[in-house]
Amino acid sequence: MIAITDNIWAQEDFMELGSVPLHLRMTVIKLANEKLWLHSPTAISPQLQEEVDSLGKIAYIVAPNNAHNLWLQQWQRAYPHAEIYVSKGIPKKLPKLSRYKIIEEQPKLPWSEEIEHLSMPSVDFFDEQVFFHSASSTLIVTDLVQHHLNPPVKGLKANITQWVLKKIGFNDICTAVPLKVKFLIKDKPAFKSFIESILDWDFNRVIVTHGPIIDSSIVEDPKKTLKLLFQRFLT
């Protein structure tokens, strides 16, 4: 686990996308009650469990969109006392998942006084949840914003895959590729309001699930960078 700032840690991991290593990140926040909030769990291991356990007791495990569920049930088995919160698309993908709560259906989330939340609207197959940790001025996203650098790949197949991914939009600081296709956003005013609400948060750091964290070491003004990135949704 790597310390990001006070009471926030990350576990860095990778999986293959085609032949290219895709960076993954699990984010862990220690709440005021000393309990832990886990966002987008990565592959579990005894060493990782030991590191997480040294930080505190896991209270909440969050699967924030329907593309991030591969290791959710492993974590649930390892921590049966933890409450599981998932985006609405996950139960369809994990029909054997039990003892969970759907984030969008909750009138109030138990961590809401410390971590604010927005649900992405109007994209049928993309049910991402976005979070803001006010104490650290940190925005936490999953696929909405990504940060793709050149991975250390070798071989013709890997190089072709990397070239294709760049061509379709997996390059540098970017939005998820489906969001580049405007007709996939069913209710553009609702989506615009969602983006405006994100930009209303006073953040100076963006923890992404894919790629390096976007902070002042990467760009001068992370919030301004996102505002420029989101401009297509605001007009």
N, C-alpha and C positions, 0 to 999 in steps of 0.2 A: 504494500500500500504506500502511496506517495501523498504527502501532505500538500494540499493546494493552498489553504489559508486556515485561519482559526476554525476548528471544528468541521473541516471539510477535507476528505481524502478521496483518492481515486485509485482504482485498480486498472492497470494498463494491460490489454490483451490484444490478440489478433485472431482473425479467421480468414479463410481464403474466399475471395470474390473472383470467380473464374480461376486465373492463375496468379492473381495479385493479392498480396496480404492486405486485408482491410483492418484498420485499427479499430479497436473496441475499447470502451471505457465504462466501468461501473463507478458511480459516485456514491459516497457515503457521507452523510451529515449527522453530526451529534446534536440532538435537540437539547433544549434547556433542561429537560428532565433527565439528561444523561443517556437517553435511549437513542438507538440508531435508526436512521431512515436510509434504505438502500434503493438506488435508482438504476434500472437496467442491468440486472445481475449478469455477470460474465460466468465462464466455466468455473465450477466450484472445485476446490482441491483442499486437502488437509492443511497445507501451508497457508492458503488464503483464509480458510476458516480461523486458523490460529491468529492471523493478523487482524482479522475483523473482530474476533472475540476480545482481543486485547484493547480494543477501542471502547467497548461497551456492549450492552445487550441489544440485539436486533429486535426492534418493535414492528417495523413496517418494511415490506418488500414491494417495490413498485415496478410493474411492467408497463412502461409508458406509451407503447404503441404496438399494433398487431404484428410488427415485424421483429419484435424483441421479446421472444418468449422461450428460446431454445433451452435455457438452463433454469427457468423459473421453478419447475417442479422439483428439480434437484435441491434447490435452496429451500423449498417448502418442506421437503422431507427432512432436511438437515436441521431446520428451525421450525418445528411444528407449532411453537407458541407465537410466531410472528404473524401479524395480520397481512394478508395478501391483497393488494389493490392493483387492478388491471384496467386497461382500456377496453372498450366495449367489444372490439373485434377478437380478443384473445380467447374467450370461451369457445368460439366456433372452431378455432385452431387446436385447442387443447380440451377436447370433450371430457377427459377424465379429471380435469382440474376441479378441485373442490375447495370449500371454505375460502372463497374469495369475495371481494366486493368490487363492483364496477365503478370506476372513478366518476364517470359522468352522471351516475345516478345518486351520488351522495349529496345531500343538502349542505353538509359541512364536513370537510376532511379533518381528521384529528390533529394534523400538524399545521392547520391553516393560519394560526397566529404567527408562525415562524416562516412557513414556506407557502407562498401564494401560488395560485394555479389557474391556468386557462386551458380549455379544450379546443382543439382545432376544429372548426366547422366546415361543412360544405364539400368535403372530399371523401367520397363514399368509402374508399378502400384505405384511407389514411387517417387513423383516429388518434393522432398524437396528442399527448398532454405536455404542456410547457409549465415550468416551475420557476419561481423567483425567491431566492433566499435573501431577504432584506438585510439581515445583519452583516452579510458579507458583500452585498451589492452584486450578487451572482445570478445570472440567468442560466437555467439548465434545460437543454434541448436534447432531442434524440436524433431524428432525421431531418427536422425542419431546416436546420443549418448544419453544414458539414465542412470539414477542413481537410482537403486532400492534397498531400504533397507527393513528390515522386518517391515511390517505395523502392527499396533495393531489390529489384527483380532481375532475373536472369533467364535467358532462353527466348526463342522466337515466340512461343505461345504466350508467355507472360508479357512480352513487349507488345504484342498485338492486342492482348486484352487491355493493357494499360492505355494504349492509343485509343481504342474504342471507347473506354470509359471516359477519357478526357473529351472526346468528340461529342458524347451525349450529355456532358455537363458535370462529370465528377472531377472537378479541377479547382484547386485553390479553395478560397472561402466561397461556398455556394449554397443554394437551397437544394432540397431534394429534387431529383430530376422530374418526377411527375408534376411538381408544382410549376414547372416551366411550360407545361401544356395548359393554356388558360381554360380551355373548354372542360377540363377535368374538375375545375372549381365550380360547383353548381350554383352557389349563392355568393356572388362576388362582393356585394355590400357586407354580408356577414363576415366573409373572410377578411375584408379590409378592416372592419371593426376589430377583429381578432389581432391583426398585425398592429393596429394603432394602440391597442391595450398593452401589447408587449412593449412597445416603444414608450409607453407612459411609465413603465418601471424604471427606476434609477439604477441601472446596472453598469458596471465597468469591467465585467468579466463574463465570458460566455463559455460554459463547460459544454462541449459537444461530445457526442458519443463516438463520433468518427473523426479522428485527427487531433492535432494539437489544440489545446485550450486557447481560445482567442482572448488575449489580454493585452496590456500595454507593452509587453515584450514582443508582440506580433504586429500590432497596429497601434497607431497613436491614440485612437479613440474607438474602442470596440462598439459602443452604441451608435456612433456616426456610421461606422462601417456597416452595421446591420441595417440602419435606415436607408443607406444607399442600395444595399442588396435587396431590400424589400420594396424599393420604389415602384416597381412594376405593379405591385398589389395596391398601391396607394393612389393611383391615378385612374 
